Amino acid sequence: MFLHYLWVGPLQAIAVTTLLWMEIGISCLAGMAVLIILLLVQSCFGKLFSTLRPFA
């Protein structure tokens, strides 16, 4: 059901980065870097919390 997000997500990220580049220039890369770092941190915490969660 959500399989299309696997290809739409990166396509949207490229489109947003391009639009931001045209509007604010190189500083958009800092914002995108923060988003990528937060995505990686969130996935690490998700894996950690799934191991710590008791099975119901």
PDB file of N, H, CA, C and O in Angstrom:
ATOM      1  N   MET A   1       0.821  -1.191   0.000  1.00  0.00           N
ATOM      2  CA  MET A   1       0.000   0.000   0.000  1.00  0.00           C
ATOM      3  C   MET A   1       0.870   1.262   0.000  1.00  0.00           C
ATOM      4  O   MET A   1       0.561   2.234  -0.691  1.00  0.00           O
ATOM      5  N   PHE A   2       1.937   1.242   0.764  1.00  0.00           N
ATOM      6  H   PHE A   2       2.188   0.453   1.325  1.00  0.00           H
ATOM      7  CA  PHE A   2       2.805   2.416   0.848  1.00  0.00           C
ATOM      8  C   PHE A   2       4.076   2.252   0.019  1.00  0.00           C
ATOM      9  O   PHE A   2       5.053   2.970   0.232  1.00  0.00           O
ATOM     10  N   LEU A   3       4.067   1.329  -0.910  1.00  0.00           N
ATOM     11  H   LEU A   3       3.274   0.746  -1.084  1.00  0.00           H
ATOM     12  CA  LEU A   3       5.243   1.034  -1.708  1.00  0.00           C
ATOM     13  C   LEU A   3       5.667   2.216  -2.576  1.00  0.00           C
ATOM     14  O   LEU A   3       6.853   2.382  -2.859  1.00  0.00           O
ATOM     15  N   HIS A   4       4.721   3.023  -2.994  1.00  0.00           N
ATOM     16  H   HIS A   4       3.757   2.888  -2.764  1.00  0.00           H
ATOM     17  CA  HIS A   4       5.046   4.152  -3.863  1.00  0.00           C
ATOM     18  C   HIS A   4       5.892   5.214  -3.145  1.00  0.00           C
ATOM     19  O   HIS A   4       6.577   6.003  -3.796  1.00  0.00           O
ATOM     20  N   TYR A   5       5.844   5.233  -1.829  1.00  0.00           N
ATOM     21  H   TYR A   5       5.288   4.592  -1.301  1.00  0.00           H
ATOM     22  CA  TYR A   5       6.650   6.206  -1.092  1.00  0.00           C
ATOM     23  C   TYR A   5       8.146   5.927  -1.229  1.00  0.00           C
ATOM     24  O   TYR A   5       8.961   6.817  -0.983  1.00  0.00           O
ATOM     25  N   LEU A   6       8.517   4.714  -1.615  1.00  0.00           N
ATOM     26  H   LEU A   6       7.855   3.992  -1.815  1.00  0.00           H
ATOM     27  CA  LEU A   6       9.932   4.386  -1.797  1.00  0.00           C
ATOM     28  C   LEU A   6      10.544   5.141  -2.966  1.00  0.00           C
ATOM     29  O   LEU A   6      11.735   5.451  -2.942  1.00  0.00           O
ATOM     30  N   TRP A   7       9.757   5.441  -3.980  1.00  0.00           N
ATOM     31  H   TRP A   7       8.790   5.189  -4.000  1.00  0.00           H
ATOM     32  CA  TRP A   7      10.311   6.202  -5.095  1.00  0.00           C
ATOM     33  C   TRP A   7       9.836   7.651  -5.090  1.00  0.00           C
ATOM     34  O   TRP A   7      10.525   8.520  -5.626  1.00  0.00           O
ATOM     35  N   VAL A   8       8.680   7.933  -4.501  1.00  0.00           N
ATOM     36  H   VAL A   8       8.121   7.227  -4.065  1.00  0.00           H
ATOM     37  CA  VAL A   8       8.189   9.309  -4.464  1.00  0.00           C
ATOM     38  C   VAL A   8       8.975  10.137  -3.443  1.00  0.00           C
ATOM     39  O   VAL A   8       9.220  11.321  -3.676  1.00  0.00           O
ATOM     40  N   GLY A   9       9.370   9.540  -2.328  1.00  0.00           N
ATOM     41  H   GLY A   9       9.171   8.579  -2.139  1.00  0.00           H
ATOM     42  CA  GLY A   9      10.100  10.261  -1.287  1.00  0.00           C
ATOM     43  C   GLY A   9      11.399  10.875  -1.776  1.00  0.00           C
ATOM     44  O   GLY A   9      11.593  12.082  -1.630  1.00  0.00           O
ATOM     45  N   PRO A  10      12.300  10.078  -2.356  1.00  0.00           N
ATOM     46  CA  PRO A  10      13.534  10.672  -2.884  1.00  0.00           C
ATOM     47  C   PRO A  10      13.292  11.675  -4.008  1.00  0.00           C
ATOM     48  O   PRO A  10      14.016  12.665  -4.123  1.00  0.00           O
ATOM     49  N   LEU A  11      12.283  11.428  -4.834  1.00  0.00           N
ATOM     50  H   LEU A  11      11.696  10.624  -4.741  1.00  0.00           H
ATOM     51  CA  LEU A  11      11.957  12.362  -5.913  1.00  0.00           C
ATOM     52  C   LEU A  11      11.488  13.703  -5.351  1.00  0.00           C
ATOM     53  O   LEU A  11      11.861  14.757  -5.865  1.00  0.00           O
ATOM     54  N   GLN A  12      10.674  13.666  -4.302  1.00  0.00           N
ATOM     55  H   GLN A  12      10.371  12.809  -3.885  1.00  0.00           H
ATOM     56  CA  GLN A  12      10.228  14.891  -3.654  1.00  0.00           C
ATOM     57  C   GLN A  12      11.396  15.609  -2.973  1.00  0.00           C
ATOM     58  O   GLN A  12      11.470  16.837  -3.004  1.00  0.00           O
ATOM     59  N   ALA A  13      12.300  14.855  -2.365  1.00  0.00           N
ATOM     60  H   ALA A  13      12.240  13.857  -2.340  1.00  0.00           H
ATOM     61  CA  ALA A  13      13.459  15.477  -1.719  1.00  0.00           C
ATOM     62  C   ALA A  13      14.321  16.203  -2.741  1.00  0.00           C
ATOM     63  O   ALA A  13      14.816  17.296  -2.469  1.00  0.00           O
ATOM     64  N   ILE A  14      14.505  15.609  -3.907  1.00  0.00           N
ATOM     65  H   ILE A  14      14.103  14.720  -4.128  1.00  0.00           H
ATOM     66  CA  ILE A  14      15.285  16.257  -4.966  1.00  0.00           C
ATOM     67  C   ILE A  14      14.570  17.511  -5.457  1.00  0.00           C
ATOM     68  O   ILE A  14      15.205  18.543  -5.673  1.00  0.00           O
ATOM     69  N   ALA A  15      13.242  17.426  -5.636  1.00  0.00           N
ATOM     70  H   ALA A  15      12.727  16.588  -5.461  1.00  0.00           H
ATOM     71  CA  ALA A  15      12.477  18.575  -6.104  1.00  0.00           C
ATOM     72  C   ALA A  15      12.519  19.717  -5.099  1.00  0.00           C
ATOM     73  O   ALA A  15      12.687  20.875  -5.480  1.00  0.00           O
ATOM     74  N   VAL A  16      12.366  19.397  -3.813  1.00  0.00           N
ATOM     75  H   VAL A  16      12.229  18.456  -3.504  1.00  0.00           H
ATOM     76  CA  VAL A  16      12.390  20.426  -2.777  1.00  0.00           C
ATOM     77  C   VAL A  16      13.775  21.058  -2.677  1.00  0.00           C
ATOM     78  O   VAL A  16      13.896  22.274  -2.526  1.00  0.00           O
ATOM     79  N   THR A  17      14.817  20.236  -2.761  1.00  0.00           N
ATOM     80  H   THR A  17      14.719  19.249  -2.883  1.00  0.00           H
ATOM     81  CA  THR A  17      16.178  20.766  -2.707  1.00  0.00           C
ATOM     82  C   THR A  17      16.440  21.695  -3.892  1.00  0.00           C
ATOM     83  O   THR A  17      17.077  22.737  -3.733  1.00  0.00           O
ATOM     84  N   THR A  18      15.959  21.329  -5.067  1.00  0.00           N
ATOM     85  H   THR A  18      15.441  20.482  -5.196  1.00  0.00           H
ATOM     86  CA  THR A  18      16.136  22.172  -6.245  1.00  0.00           C
ATOM     87  C   THR A  18      15.415  23.502  -6.091  1.00  0.00           C
ATOM     88  O   THR A  18      15.971  24.555  -6.402  1.00  0.00           O
ATOM     89  N   LEU A  19      14.179  23.452  -5.611  1.00  0.00           N
ATOM     90  H   LEU A  19      13.727  22.596  -5.358  1.00  0.00           H
ATOM     91  CA  LEU A  19      13.431  24.699  -5.410  1.00  0.00           C
ATOM     92  C   LEU A  19      14.080  25.580  -4.352  1.00  0.00           C
ATOM     93  O   LEU A  19      14.167  26.797  -4.516  1.00  0.00           O
ATOM     94  N   LEU A  20      14.536  24.962  -3.264  1.00  0.00           N
ATOM     95  H   LEU A  20      14.466  23.974  -3.131  1.00  0.00           H
ATOM     96  CA  LEU A  20      15.208  25.739  -2.227  1.00  0.00           C
ATOM     97  C   LEU A  20      16.515  26.330  -2.737  1.00  0.00           C
ATOM     98  O   LEU A  20      16.876  27.451  -2.380  1.00  0.00           O
ATOM     99  N   TRP A  21      17.224  25.575  -3.572  1.00  0.00           N
ATOM    100  H   TRP A  21      16.931  24.664  -3.862  1.00  0.00           H
ATOM    101  CA  TRP A  21      18.483  26.067  -4.143  1.00  0.00           C
ATOM    102  C   TRP A  21      18.226  27.320  -4.973  1.00  0.00           C
ATOM    103  O   TRP A  21      18.999  28.276  -4.915  1.00  0.00           O
ATOM    104  N   MET A  22      17.147  27.313  -5.742  1.00  0.00           N
ATOM    105  H   MET A  22      16.520  26.536  -5.789  1.00  0.00           H
ATOM    106  CA  MET A  22      16.823  28.467  -6.576  1.00  0.00           C
ATOM    107  C   MET A  22      16.403  29.664  -5.736  1.00  0.00           C
ATOM    108  O   MET A  22      16.627  30.807  -6.134  1.00  0.00           O
ATOM    109  N   GLU A  23      15.796  29.416  -4.577  1.00  0.00           N
ATOM    110  H   GLU A  23      15.614  28.487  -4.253  1.00  0.00           H
ATOM    111  CA  GLU A  23      15.307  30.512  -3.746  1.00  0.00           C
ATOM    112  C   GLU A  23      16.373  31.067  -2.800  1.00  0.00           C
ATOM    113  O   GLU A  23      16.557  32.282  -2.724  1.00  0.00           O
ATOM    114  N   ILE A  24      17.080  30.185  -2.078  1.00  0.00           N
ATOM    115  H   ILE A  24      16.931  29.198  -2.141  1.00  0.00           H
ATOM    116  CA  ILE A  24      17.983  30.680  -1.035  1.00  0.00           C
ATOM    117  C   ILE A  24      19.435  30.318  -1.263  1.00  0.00           C
ATOM    118  O   ILE A  24      20.300  30.763  -0.510  1.00  0.00           O
ATOM    119  N   GLY A  25      19.726  29.528  -2.274  1.00  0.00           N
ATOM    120  H   GLY A  25      19.022  29.166  -2.887  1.00  0.00           H
ATOM    121  CA  GLY A  25      21.119  29.231  -2.603  1.00  0.00           C
ATOM    122  C   GLY A  25      21.683  28.064  -1.820  1.00  0.00           C
ATOM    123  O   GLY A  25      20.979  27.123  -1.453  1.00  0.00           O
ATOM    124  N   ILE A  26      22.984  28.161  -1.577  1.00  0.00           N
ATOM    125  H   ILE A  26      23.556  28.925  -1.875  1.00  0.00           H
ATOM    126  CA  ILE A  26      23.724  27.028  -1.009  1.00  0.00           C
ATOM    127  C   ILE A  26      23.333  26.702   0.432  1.00  0.00           C
ATOM    128  O   ILE A  26      23.576  25.592   0.905  1.00  0.00           O
ATOM    129  N   SER A  27      22.737  27.652   1.120  1.00  0.00           N
ATOM    130  H   SER A  27      22.540  28.554   0.736  1.00  0.00           H
ATOM    131  CA  SER A  27      22.376  27.395   2.512  1.00  0.00           C
ATOM    132  C   SER A  27      21.271  26.351   2.637  1.00  0.00           C
ATOM    133  O   SER A  27      21.037  25.836   3.730  1.00  0.00           O
ATOM    134  N   CYS A  28      20.596  26.030   1.552  1.00  0.00           N
ATOM    135  H   CYS A  28      20.785  26.448   0.664  1.00  0.00           H
ATOM    136  CA  CYS A  28      19.577  24.978   1.613  1.00  0.00           C
ATOM    137  C   CYS A  28      20.213  23.624   1.890  1.00  0.00           C
ATOM    138  O   CYS A  28      19.550  22.736   2.426  1.00  0.00           O
ATOM    139  N   LEU A  29      21.480  23.446   1.539  1.00  0.00           N
ATOM    140  H   LEU A  29      22.018  24.167   1.103  1.00  0.00           H
ATOM    141  CA  LEU A  29      22.143  22.172   1.779  1.00  0.00           C
ATOM    142  C   LEU A  29      22.328  21.910   3.270  1.00  0.00           C
ATOM    143  O   LEU A  29      22.322  20.759   3.705  1.00  0.00           O
ATOM    144  N   ALA A  30      22.492  22.971   4.050  1.00  0.00           N
ATOM    145  H   ALA A  30      22.497  23.907   3.696  1.00  0.00           H
ATOM    146  CA  ALA A  30      22.602  22.802   5.501  1.00  0.00           C
ATOM    147  C   ALA A  30      21.297  22.274   6.079  1.00  0.00           C
ATOM    148  O   ALA A  30      21.306  21.391   6.937  1.00  0.00           O
ATOM    149  N   GLY A  31      20.180  22.809   5.612  1.00  0.00           N
ATOM    150  H   GLY A  31      20.173  23.526   4.915  1.00  0.00           H
ATOM    151  CA  GLY A  31      18.879  22.326   6.077  1.00  0.00           C
ATOM    152  C   GLY A  31      18.617  20.890   5.679  1.00  0.00           C
ATOM    153  O   GLY A  31      18.093  20.108   6.473  1.00  0.00           O
ATOM    154  N   MET A  32      18.977  20.537   4.458  1.00  0.00           N
ATOM    155  H   MET A  32      19.402  21.172   3.813  1.00  0.00           H
ATOM    156  CA  MET A  32      18.785  19.159   4.013  1.00  0.00           C
ATOM    157  C   MET A  32      19.700  18.204   4.775  1.00  0.00           C
ATOM    158  O   MET A  32      19.314  17.070   5.059  1.00  0.00           O
ATOM    159  N   ALA A  33      20.911  18.656   5.106  1.00  0.00           N
ATOM    160  H   ALA A  33      21.225  19.577   4.875  1.00  0.00           H
ATOM    161  CA  ALA A  33      21.826  17.825   5.895  1.00  0.00           C
ATOM    162  C   ALA A  33      21.255  17.568   7.285  1.00  0.00           C
ATOM    163  O   ALA A  33      21.353  16.456   7.802  1.00  0.00           O
ATOM    164  N   VAL A  34      20.661  18.589   7.888  1.00  0.00           N
ATOM    165  H   VAL A  34      20.581  19.493   7.467  1.00  0.00           H
ATOM    166  CA  VAL A  34      20.039  18.412   9.200  1.00  0.00           C
ATOM    167  C   VAL A  34      18.894  17.408   9.113  1.00  0.00           C
ATOM    168  O   VAL A  34      18.742  16.563   9.994  1.00  0.00           O
ATOM    169  N   LEU A  35      18.094  17.496   8.065  1.00  0.00           N
ATOM    170  H   LEU A  35      18.218  18.184   7.349  1.00  0.00           H
ATOM    171  CA  LEU A  35      16.991  16.550   7.902  1.00  0.00           C
ATOM    172  C   LEU A  35      17.488  15.119   7.749  1.00  0.00           C
ATOM    173  O   LEU A  35      16.904  14.197   8.321  1.00  0.00           O
ATOM    174  N   ILE A  36      18.553  14.923   6.989  1.00  0.00           N
ATOM    175  H   ILE A  36      19.027  15.672   6.525  1.00  0.00           H
ATOM    176  CA  ILE A  36      19.098  13.582   6.801  1.00  0.00           C
ATOM    177  C   ILE A  36      19.678  13.046   8.102  1.00  0.00           C
ATOM    178  O   ILE A  36      19.495  11.873   8.429  1.00  0.00           O
ATOM    179  N   ILE A  37      20.378  13.900   8.848  1.00  0.00           N
ATOM    180  H   ILE A  37      20.527  14.852   8.582  1.00  0.00           H
ATOM    181  CA  ILE A  37      20.947  13.476  10.125  1.00  0.00           C
ATOM    182  C   ILE A  37      19.839  13.097  11.097  1.00  0.00           C
ATOM    183  O   ILE A  37      19.944  12.085  11.791  1.00  0.00           O
ATOM    184  N   LEU A  38      18.771  13.904  11.156  1.00  0.00           N
ATOM    185  H   LEU A  38      18.686  14.726  10.593  1.00  0.00           H
ATOM    186  CA  LEU A  38      17.658  13.578  12.047  1.00  0.00           C
ATOM    187  C   LEU A  38      16.955  12.297  11.628  1.00  0.00           C
ATOM    188  O   LEU A  38      16.490  11.545  12.484  1.00  0.00           O
ATOM    189  N   LEU A  39      16.868  12.033  10.339  1.00  0.00           N
ATOM    190  H   LEU A  39      17.246  12.644   9.643  1.00  0.00           H
ATOM    191  CA  LEU A  39      16.274  10.785   9.862  1.00  0.00           C
ATOM    192  C   LEU A  39      17.087   9.592  10.338  1.00  0.00           C
ATOM    193  O   LEU A  39      16.522   8.591  10.778  1.00  0.00           O
ATOM    194  N   LEU A  40      18.418   9.692  10.253  1.00  0.00           N
ATOM    195  H   LEU A  40      18.877  10.505   9.896  1.00  0.00           H
ATOM    196  CA  LEU A  40      19.274   8.601  10.704  1.00  0.00           C
ATOM    197  C   LEU A  40      19.195   8.410  12.216  1.00  0.00           C
ATOM    198  O   LEU A  40      19.174   7.276  12.695  1.00  0.00           O
ATOM    199  N   VAL A  41      19.153   9.510  12.972  1.00  0.00           N
ATOM    200  H   VAL A  41      19.171  10.431  12.582  1.00  0.00           H
ATOM    201  CA  VAL A  41      19.048   9.420  14.433  1.00  0.00           C
ATOM    202  C   VAL A  41      17.719   8.789  14.828  1.00  0.00           C
ATOM    203  O   VAL A  41      17.667   7.967  15.743  1.00  0.00           O
ATOM    204  N   GLN A  42      16.643   9.173  14.140  1.00  0.00           N
ATOM    205  H   GLN A  42      16.685   9.840  13.397  1.00  0.00           H
ATOM    206  CA  GLN A  42      15.334   8.617  14.454  1.00  0.00           C
ATOM    207  C   GLN A  42      15.292   7.119  14.171  1.00  0.00           C
ATOM    208  O   GLN A  42      14.686   6.366  14.933  1.00  0.00           O
ATOM    209  N   SER A  43      15.919   6.681  13.095  1.00  0.00           N
ATOM    210  H   SER A  43      16.411   7.292  12.476  1.00  0.00           H
ATOM    211  CA  SER A  43      15.918   5.241  12.811  1.00  0.00           C
ATOM    212  C   SER A  43      16.746   4.478  13.838  1.00  0.00           C
ATOM    213  O   SER A  43      16.386   3.363  14.218  1.00  0.00           O
ATOM    214  N   CYS A  44      17.852   5.067  14.290  1.00  0.00           N
ATOM    215  H   CYS A  44      18.144   5.972  13.981  1.00  0.00           H
ATOM    216  CA  CYS A  44      18.659   4.410  15.327  1.00  0.00           C
ATOM    217  C   CYS A  44      17.884   4.289  16.632  1.00  0.00           C
ATOM    218  O   CYS A  44      17.901   3.238  17.273  1.00  0.00           O
ATOM    219  N   PHE A  45      17.203   5.368  17.027  1.00  0.00           N
ATOM    220  H   PHE A  45      17.189   6.221  16.506  1.00  0.00           H
ATOM    221  CA  PHE A  45      16.412   5.309  18.254  1.00  0.00           C
ATOM    222  C   PHE A  45      15.237   4.347  18.113  1.00  0.00           C
ATOM    223  O   PHE A  45      14.870   3.680  19.080  1.00  0.00           O
ATOM    224  N   GLY A  46      14.646   4.264  16.933  1.00  0.00           N
ATOM    225  H   GLY A  46      14.944   4.805  16.147  1.00  0.00           H
ATOM    226  CA  GLY A  46      13.556   3.318  16.721  1.00  0.00           C
ATOM    227  C   GLY A  46      14.012   1.884  16.899  1.00  0.00           C
ATOM    228  O   GLY A  46      13.315   1.078  17.515  1.00  0.00           O
ATOM    229  N   LYS A  47      15.178   1.564  16.362  1.00  0.00           N
ATOM    230  H   LYS A  47      15.744   2.219  15.862  1.00  0.00           H
ATOM    231  CA  LYS A  47      15.713   0.212  16.540  1.00  0.00           C
ATOM    232  C   LYS A  47      16.043  -0.059  18.005  1.00  0.00           C
ATOM    233  O   LYS A  47      15.791  -1.153  18.511  1.00  0.00           O
ATOM    234  N   LEU A  48      16.607   0.937  18.682  1.00  0.00           N
ATOM    235  H   LEU A  48      16.812   1.825  18.271  1.00  0.00           H
ATOM    236  CA  LEU A  48      16.945   0.777  20.100  1.00  0.00           C
ATOM    237  C   LEU A  48      15.698   0.566  20.936  1.00  0.00           C
ATOM    238  O   LEU A  48      15.664  -0.331  21.779  1.00  0.00           O
ATOM    239  N   PHE A  49      14.670   1.380  20.716  1.00  0.00           N
ATOM    240  H   PHE A  49      14.698   2.108  20.031  1.00  0.00           H
ATOM    241  CA  PHE A  49      13.454   1.257  21.508  1.00  0.00           C
ATOM    242  C   PHE A  49      12.701  -0.029  21.197  1.00  0.00           C
ATOM    243  O   PHE A  49      12.015  -0.567  22.066  1.00  0.00           O
ATOM    244  N   SER A  50      12.817  -0.527  19.974  1.00  0.00           N
ATOM    245  H   SER A  50      13.374  -0.090  19.268  1.00  0.00           H
ATOM    246  CA  SER A  50      12.137  -1.786  19.667  1.00  0.00           C
ATOM    247  C   SER A  50      12.792  -2.958  20.386  1.00  0.00           C
ATOM    248  O   SER A  50      12.119  -3.942  20.694  1.00  0.00           O
ATOM    249  N   THR A  51      14.080  -2.874  20.658  1.00  0.00           N
ATOM    250  H   THR A  51      14.627  -2.075  20.408  1.00  0.00           H
ATOM    251  CA  THR A  51      14.732  -3.942  21.424  1.00  0.00           C
ATOM    252  C   THR A  51      14.434  -3.818  22.911  1.00  0.00           C
ATOM    253  O   THR A  51      14.423  -4.823  23.622  1.00  0.00           O
ATOM    254  N   LEU A  52      14.196  -2.619  23.388  1.00  0.00           N
ATOM    255  H   LEU A  52      14.205  -1.802  22.811  1.00  0.00           H
ATOM    256  CA  LEU A  52      13.926  -2.414  24.813  1.00  0.00           C
ATOM    257  C   LEU A  52      12.456  -2.613  25.172  1.00  0.00           C
ATOM    258  O   LEU A  52      12.129  -2.788  26.346  1.00  0.00           O
ATOM    259  N   ARG A  53      11.577  -2.590  24.190  1.00  0.00           N
ATOM    260  H   ARG A  53      11.843  -2.448  23.236  1.00  0.00           H
ATOM    261  CA  ARG A  53      10.145  -2.702  24.445  1.00  0.00           C
ATOM    262  C   ARG A  53       9.790  -4.116  24.870  1.00  0.00           C
ATOM    263  O   ARG A  53      10.198  -5.078  24.218  1.00  0.00           O
ATOM    264  N   PRO A  54       9.042  -4.256  25.942  1.00  0.00           N
ATOM    265  CA  PRO A  54       8.628  -5.622  26.348  1.00  0.00           C
ATOM    266  C   PRO A  54       7.570  -6.128  25.381  1.00  0.00           C
ATOM    267  O   PRO A  54       6.758  -5.364  24.860  1.00  0.00           O
ATOM    268  N   PHE A  55       7.601  -7.425  25.157  1.00  0.00           N
ATOM    269  H   PHE A  55       8.261  -8.046  25.581  1.00  0.00           H
ATOM    270  CA  PHE A  55       6.613  -8.025  24.270  1.00  0.00           C
ATOM    271  C   PHE A  55       5.309  -8.227  25.009  1.00  0.00           C
ATOM    272  O   PHE A  55       5.290  -8.742  26.127  1.00  0.00           O
ATOM    273  N   ALA A  56       4.235  -7.824  24.392  1.00  0.00           N
ATOM    274  H   ALA A  56       4.250  -7.405  23.484  1.00  0.00           H
ATOM    275  CA  ALA A  56       2.922  -7.925  25.055  1.00  0.00           C
ATOM    276  C   ALA A  56       2.186  -9.158  24.615  1.00  0.00           C
ATOM    277  O   ALA A  56       1.068  -9.405  25.068  1.00  0.00           O
TER     278      ALA A  56
END
